[in-house]
Amino acid sequence: MAEPSAAGAPCDVAVVGGGLAGITAALRLADAGRQVTLVESRPRLGGAAFSFPRTAAGVELTVDNGQHVFLRCCTAYRALLARLGVGDRVHLQRRLDIPVLHTDGRRGRLARTPAVPAPLHLSRSLAGYRLLSVADRVRAARGALALRSLDPDDRSLDSRTLGAFLGEHGQSPAVVDALWGIVATATLNLPPEQASLQLAAKVFRTGLLDHADAGDIGWAAAPLGHLHDAAARAALAAAGVRLLLGCAARRIEPGTVTVAARRGAAAPFTLPAPEVVLAVPHAAVDGLAGLVVEPLGSSAIVNVHVIYDRAVTDLPFAASVGGTAQWVFDRTTSSGLAAARPGWQYLAVTVSAADALLQVPSPQVQRAVVAELSALFPAADRAEVLAAFVTRERHATFRQAPGSNTARPGPATGVPGVWLAGAWTATGWPDTMESAVRSGNAVADALLARGADRIPVHEGAPA
């Protein structure tokens, strides 16, 4: 933390919150010539997508708190990576290709056919999708056409669930579990029977059905902390943004923010700032600046991390059906395990919509997932598990149930000089990294438009 004399220096805009929304807003405002101070209560940047050190099987690892993937259609997030100078530190598929593994041994693949336009780009893959019967494959094709007819801007869809819509259009439980649920549960962090149909329409239209290449999957090739913390610090410093890490905003009044260090005995200090961007979780907004936002609830994500004494799969990732595990990612290289212990393998398993697992003891969750991994990857049954641990994100996303999308506020608060940003605000996207960055762009646009110097979204996302 800076000394109070420096930390309290006046600025044009104070951005409270150092997640992706706050990073984006601060950079764009600084690029437009504003003097910006970013206040973050934690000693790091990155918000809900971060890394932490962990010793497992005697090896110092860098562990991501979750498997935060993105799609080719996530142009705002990809542009932020380019702005941070880390666009080359992610993998992006040349074309969508998802191995789908069932715990009963069946295998399937969801892949797009090159040079075939949407929505026919998935037809060949669906026709040979062995996790569904022939009759269910036909039903799934009809379901895709029904989903493609939905308008993501139709607010009436937010009163219905995806599950009810799929049922009305002949989608059997087998189709929902082995196809639509794979995508919906991961992106909406709720099972289809609980998820907003409007947000689901956005996921399937924008991510899969409108453009053939939109759903190509990307993921970090380095720890998220390298991308969202270290690189962001450097970019913000180069842009002239003053960083106050380990400091929390306690009170916001017209023209000032009262800031207190989270650790140490330093007294609170006042940061003069005529404009304030609150880029914090929705639950943290209440009480600041007299603001009250509609409660959105939350949904949990649980991750299980398993270290093997040998490689058990050569897949970089796979979707899982038939058990607790939903997605499996190989994090051997990015965690540092490959360099420290050649030949070992680190698999990270993600379980979204995991509220029911929050009270289950970690050893029980580990045993269930390790057993499933042995069913998914026969080589895992012959390997030794050297270490396993569980991480839990209790409030990973807002609860994206019916009614939630229309309850999300925009950047303006009605309080002069106070603005909102965050993945939970009204971006039209589900609660994702893309939504967070889009909210940062939106609040910067809204704030800068008042000064008649609206700036364009940074160009430079990789093609």
C-alpha positions in Angstrom: 0.0 0.0 0.0 1.2 3.5 -0.7 1.7 6.0 2.2 -1.5 7.9 3.0 0.1 11.1 1.8 0.5 9.7 -1.6 -2.5 7.4 -1.5 -4.8 10.3 -0.7 -3.6 12.4 -3.6 -6.6 13.6 -5.7 -7.6 11.8 -8.9 -10.3 12.2 -11.6 -11.7 8.7 -11.1 -11.4 6.2 -8.3 -12.0 2.6 -9.4 -12.9 0.4 -6.4 -12.2 -3.2 -7.2 -9.3 -4.8 -9.0 -11.1 -7.6 -10.9 -11.3 -7.8 -14.7 -14.1 -5.1 -14.7 -12.0 -2.7 -12.6 -8.8 -3.4 -14.6 -10.6 -2.7 -17.8 -12.3 0.5 -16.7 -9.1 1.8 -15.2 -7.1 1.2 -18.3 -9.6 2.7 -20.7 -10.1 5.8 -18.5 -6.3 6.3 -18.1 -5.9 5.8 -21.9 -8.4 8.6 -22.3 -6.3 10.9 -20.2 -8.0 10.6 -16.8 -6.0 10.4 -13.6 -7.1 7.1 -12.1 -6.6 5.5 -8.7 -7.5 1.8 -8.4 -8.4 0.6 -4.9 -8.4 -3.2 -4.2 -8.9 -4.8 -0.8 -6.8 -7.8 -1.6 -3.0 -7.8 -2.2 -3.5 -8.9 -5.8 -5.5 -8.1 -8.9 -7.7 -10.5 -10.9 -10.9 -10.7 -8.8 -12.6 -14.0 -9.2 -10.0 -15.4 -11.7 -6.7 -15.8 -9.8 -3.9 -18.1 -8.8 -2.4 -19.1 -5.5 0.6 -21.1 -4.4 0.0 -24.7 -3.1 2.4 -27.4 -2.0 1.2 -30.9 -3.2 3.1 -34.1 -3.2 6.2 -32.1 -2.1 6.0 -29.8 -5.1 5.4 -26.0 -5.1 2.5 -25.5 -7.5 0.8 -22.4 -8.9 -2.9 -23.3 -8.8 -5.7 -21.5 -10.6 -8.8 -21.1 -8.4 -10.9 -22.5 -11.3 -10.8 -23.4 -14.9 -11.8 -20.1 -16.5 -12.2 -20.8 -20.2 -13.3 -18.4 -22.9 -14.6 -18.7 -26.5 -13.6 -17.1 -29.7 -16.7 -14.9 -29.5 -15.4 -13.4 -26.3 -13.9 -10.5 -28.1 -13.8 -8.1 -25.2 -11.8 -10.4 -23.0 -9.4 -11.3 -25.8 -8.9 -7.6 -26.5 -8.0 -7.1 -22.8 -5.4 -9.9 -23.0 -3.9 -8.2 -26.0 -3.9 -4.8 -24.1 -2.1 -6.5 -21.2 0.5 -8.0 -23.6 -0.4 -11.6 -22.8 -2.5 -12.6 -25.8 0.2 -15.2 -26.6 -0.2 -16.9 -23.2 -3.5 -18.5 -24.0 -4.5 -21.4 -26.2 -7.4 -20.9 -28.6 -8.6 -23.9 -30.6 -8.5 -23.7 -34.4 -11.9 -25.2 -34.4 -14.3 -26.3 -31.7 -13.5 -29.9 -30.5 -14.8 -31.2 -27.2 -14.1 -34.8 -26.2 -17.1 -36.0 -24.1 -16.5 -39.0 -21.8 -19.2 -41.0 -20.0 -18.4 -42.8 -16.7 -19.8 -46.0 -18.3 -17.1 -46.0 -20.9 -18.9 -44.4 -23.8 -17.1 -41.7 -25.8 -18.3 -38.9 -27.9 -17.0 -35.8 -29.6 -18.6 -32.4 -30.2 -16.7 -30.7 -33.0 -17.4 -28.3 -35.8 -16.8 -29.2 -39.4 -14.4 -26.8 -41.2 -15.8 -24.5 -43.9 -19.4 -25.3 -43.0 -21.6 -22.4 -41.9 -23.7 -22.3 -38.8 -25.8 -24.0 -37.7 -24.9 -26.9 -40.0 -21.3 -26.8 -38.7 -22.2 -29.2 -35.9 -24.5 -31.5 -37.8 -21.8 -34.1 -38.7 -20.6 -34.2 -35.1 -24.2 -34.6 -33.8 -25.0 -37.3 -36.3 -22.2 -39.5 -34.9 -22.6 -38.5 -31.3 -22.5 -41.9 -29.6 -23.7 -40.7 -26.2 -27.2 -40.4 -27.7 -29.4 -42.8 -29.4 -30.3 -42.1 -33.1 -33.7 -40.9 -32.0 -32.2 -38.6 -29.5 -29.8 -37.2 -32.0 -32.8 -36.3 -34.2 -34.4 -34.6 -31.2 -31.2 -32.7 -30.5 -31.1 -31.3 -34.0 -34.7 -30.1 -33.6 -33.7 -28.6 -30.2 -30.8 -26.7 -31.8 -33.2 -25.1 -34.3 -35.6 -24.2 -31.5 -32.8 -22.5 -29.5 -31.6 -20.7 -32.6 -35.1 -19.1 -33.0 -34.8 -17.4 -29.6 -33.9 -13.7 -29.3 -31.4 -13.1 -26.5 -32.8 -9.5 -26.2 -36.4 -10.8 -25.5 -36.8 -9.9 -21.8 -39.8 -12.2 -21.5 -37.5 -15.2 -21.8 -36.1 -14.3 -18.4 -39.3 -15.5 -16.8 -38.7 -19.1 -18.0 -36.1 -21.8 -17.5 -34.0 -23.4 -20.1 -35.1 -26.8 -18.9 -38.8 -26.1 -19.4 -38.1 -24.8 -22.9 -36.1 -27.9 -23.8 -38.8 -30.1 -22.5 -41.5 -28.3 -24.5 -39.4 -29.0 -27.6 -39.0 -32.7 -27.1 -35.6 -32.8 -25.5 -35.4 -36.0 -23.4 -33.4 -36.1 -20.1 -30.7 -38.0 -21.9 -30.3 -35.2 -24.5 -30.3 -32.5 -21.8 -27.7 -34.4 -19.7 -25.4 -35.4 -22.5 -25.6 -32.4 -24.7 -27.3 -29.1 -23.6 -26.4 -29.4 -20.0 -22.7 -29.7 -20.8 -22.6 -26.2 -22.1 -25.4 -24.6 -20.0 -24.3 -25.7 -16.6 -20.7 -24.6 -17.2 -21.7 -21.2 -18.4 -24.7 -20.4 -16.3 -23.6 -22.2 -13.2 -27.0 -23.7 -12.7 -28.6 -26.9 -14.1 -30.9 -26.3 -17.1 -34.1 -26.7 -15.0 -33.1 -23.7 -12.9 -31.3 -21.4 -15.4 -32.8 -18.3 -17.1 -33.9 -19.0 -20.6 -32.8 -15.5 -21.7 -29.3 -16.1 -20.6 -29.3 -19.5 -22.1 -30.4 -18.0 -25.4 -27.4 -15.7 -25.3 -25.1 -18.7 -24.6 -26.3 -20.9 -27.3 -27.0 -18.2 -30.0 -23.8 -16.3 -29.6 -21.5 -19.1 -28.5 -22.6 -22.0 -30.7 -25.4 -21.4 -33.2 -25.0 -18.1 -35.0 -21.4 -18.3 -36.2 -19.5 -21.4 -36.9 -16.2 -20.4 -35.2 -17.8 -18.5 -32.2 -17.5 -21.5 -29.9 -13.9 -22.4 -30.4 -12.6 -22.8 -26.8 -9.7 -20.9 -25.3 -7.9 -21.4 -22.0 -4.9 -20.0 -20.1 -1.5 -21.5 -20.9 0.0 -19.8 -17.9 -1.4 -19.3 -14.4 -4.2 -16.8 -14.2 -2.2 -14.8 -11.8 0.4 -14.1 -14.5 -2.3 -12.9 -16.9 -4.7 -11.0 -14.5 -2.4 -9.8 -11.8 1.3 -9.5 -12.8 0.5 -8.3 -16.4 -2.3 -6.1 -15.3 -0.1 -4.4 -12.7 2.5 -3.6 -15.3 -0.1 -2.3 -17.8 -1.8 -0.2 -15.2 1.5 1.3 -14.0 2.5 2.1 -17.6 -0.8 3.8 -18.2 -0.3 6.0 -15.1 -2.9 4.3 -12.8 -2.1 4.6 -9.1 -2.6 1.2 -7.4 -3.7 0.9 -3.8 -3.6 -2.8 -3.1 -4.6 -4.2 0.3 -6.9 -1.2 0.9 -10.7 -1.3 1.2 -13.2 1.5 0.5 -15.1 2.1 3.7 -17.4 5.0 2.7 -18.2 6.9 -0.4 -19.4 10.5 -0.2 -19.7 13.2 -2.9 -16.2 13.8 -4.2 -14.4 11.5 -1.7 -13.7 7.8 -0.9 -12.6 6.8 2.6 -10.0 4.1 2.4 -8.5 1.9 5.1 -5.7 -0.6 4.9 -6.8 -4.2 5.5 -3.6 -4.9 7.5 -1.5 -2.7 9.8 -2.2 0.2 12.0 -2.4 2.9 9.4 -5.3 5.2 9.9 -8.0 5.5 7.3 -7.5 8.3 4.8 -9.5 10.2 2.3 -9.1 9.9 -1.4 -10.5 12.9 -3.3 -12.3 11.6 -6.4 -15.2 13.4 -8.2 -16.1 10.1 -10.0 -16.1 6.6 -8.5 -16.5 3.3 -10.3 -17.7 0.5 -8.0 -16.3 -2.7 -9.6 -17.1 -5.0 -6.7 -19.4 -8.0 -6.2 -23.1 -7.2 -6.0 -23.2 -8.2 -2.4 -20.5 -5.7 -1.6 -22.4 -2.7 -3.1 -25.1 -2.3 -0.4 -24.2 0.4 2.1 -21.6 2.1 -0.1 -22.7 5.6 -1.2 -26.2 4.9 0.0 -26.7 2.4 -2.8 -28.9 -0.7 -2.6 -29.0 -3.2 -5.4 -31.5 -6.0 -5.8 -30.2 -9.3 -4.3 -29.1 -11.7 -7.0 -28.0 -14.6 -4.9 -25.0 -16.8 -5.8 -24.0 -20.2 -7.1 -21.0 -22.2 -6.1 -18.2 -23.9 -8.1 -16.1 -26.7 -6.6 -12.8 -27.8 -8.0 -11.0 -31.1 -7.3 -7.2 -31.2 -8.0 -5.5 -34.6 -8.5 -1.8 -35.3 -8.9 -0.8 -38.7 -10.5 2.6 -40.3 -10.6 2.2 -40.7 -14.4 0.3 -39.4 -17.3 -3.2 -40.8 -17.5 -4.6 -38.9 -20.5 -3.2 -36.9 -23.4 -6.3 -34.8 -23.7 -5.9 -31.1 -22.8 -9.5 -31.1 -21.5 -12.7 -33.1 -21.7 -16.3 -32.9 -20.7 -17.6 -35.6 -18.3 -21.1 -37.1 -18.2 -22.6 -39.5 -15.7 -21.1 -38.5 -12.4 -20.0 -35.6 -10.2 -17.2 -34.3 -12.5 -18.2 -32.1 -15.3 -15.0 -30.8 -16.9 -11.4 -32.1 -16.6 -8.4 -30.0 -17.5 -4.7 -30.9 -17.7 -2.9 -28.3 -15.7 0.5 -30.1 -15.6 2.5 -27.5 -17.4 0.9 -24.3 -16.4 1.1 -25.2 -12.7 4.8 -25.9 -12.8 4.5 -29.6 -12.2 5.9 -30.6 -15.6 9.2 -28.8 -14.9 9.4 -30.0 -11.3 8.4 -33.6 -11.8 8.6 -34.8 -15.4 6.2 -37.6 -16.1 3.7 -36.7 -13.4 0.3 -35.3 -14.3 -2.1 -32.8 -12.6 -5.8 -32.9 -13.5 -8.2 -30.2 -12.3 -11.9 -31.2 -12.2 -14.6 -28.6 -12.2 -18.1 -29.0 -10.8 -20.4 -26.1 -11.5 -23.8 -25.5 -9.8 -22.1 -27.1 -6.8 -24.1 -25.7 -3.9 -25.0 -29.3 -2.8 -21.3 -30.1 -2.4 -20.4 -27.2 -0.1 -21.2 -29.1 3.0 -19.8 -32.5 1.8 -16.4 -33.2 3.5 -13.4 -32.8 1.2 -12.2 -36.4 1.5 -15.6 -37.6 0.4 -15.6 -35.3 -2.6 -12.0 -36.4 -3.5 -12.8 -40.1 -3.3 -15.9 -39.7 -5.6 -14.0 -37.7 -8.2 -10.9 -39.9 -8.2 -13.1 -42.9 -8.7 -14.8 -41.2 -11.7 -11.4 -40.3 -13.2 -10.5 -44.0 -13.1 -13.7 -44.7 -15.0 -13.1 -41.9 -17.5 -9.4 -42.7 -18.1 -8.5 -46.4 -17.7 -4.8 -45.4 -17.2 -5.8 -43.6 -14.0 -6.9 -46.8 -12.4 -3.3 -48.1 -12.7 -1.7 -44.8 -11.5 -0.9 -43.7 -8.0 -2.7 -40.7 -6.7 0.1 -38.7 -5.0 -2.1 -35.8 -3.8 -5.6 -34.5 -4.0 -7.3 -31.4 -2.7 -10.5 -29.5 -3.0 -11.1 -25.8 -3.6 -14.5 -24.1 -3.3 -15.8 -20.9 -4.7 -18.9 -20.4 -2.6 -20.1 -17.3 -4.5 -18.5 -18.0 -7.9 -21.3 -16.2 -9.9 -24.6 -14.6 -9.2 -27.5 -17.0 -9.4 -28.6 -16.9 -13.0 -32.1 -18.0 -12.5 -35.3 -16.6 -14.0 -35.7 -13.0 -13.2 -32.0 -12.4 -12.6 -31.1 -11.0 -16.0 -33.8 -8.3 -15.9 -32.7 -7.3 -12.3 -29.1 -6.5 -13.3 -28.4 -2.8 -13.2 -26.5 -0.8 -15.8 -23.5 1.4 -15.1 -25.4 4.5 -14.0 -26.6 4.4 -10.3 -28.7 7.6 -10.1 -26.2 8.8 -7.5 -24.1 11.6 -9.0 -20.5 10.6 -9.6 -21.0 6.9 -8.7 -21.0 4.1 -11.3 -21.2 0.3 -11.3 -19.2 -2.3 -13.1 -18.9 -6.1 -12.7 -19.8 -9.3 -14.5 -23.1 -9.2 -12.6 -24.2 -5.9 -14.1 -26.4 -5.6 -17.2 -24.1 -6.7 -20.0 -26.4 -9.2 -21.7 -23.8 -11.9 -21.1 -23.8 -14.5 -18.4 -21.5 -14.0 -15.4 -18.2 -14.7 -17.1 -14.8 -13.0 -17.7 -16.3 -11.6 -21.0 -19.1 -10.0 -19.1 -16.7 -8.5 -16.6 -14.6 -6.9 -19.3 -17.7 -5.7 -21.2 -18.9 -4.0 -18.0 -15.6 -2.2 -17.6 -15.9 -1.0 -21.2 -19.5 0.1 -20.7 -18.8 2.1 -17.5 -15.9 3.8 -19.1 -18.0 4.7 -22.2 -20.8 6.1 -19.9 -18.4 8.1 -17.8 -16.4 9.5 -20.7 -19.5 10.3 -22.7 -20.2 13.0 -20.2 -17.0 14.7 -21.2 -17.7 14.2 -24.9 -14.6 12.1 -25.4 -15.9 8.6 -25.7 -13.0 6.3 -26.7 -13.2 3.2 -28.9 -12.8 -0.3 -27.5 -9.1 -1.3 -27.7 -8.4 -3.0 -30.9 -5.8 -5.8 -31.1 -7.5 -9.1 -30.1 -5.9 -12.0 -31.9 -7.7 -13.1 -35.1 
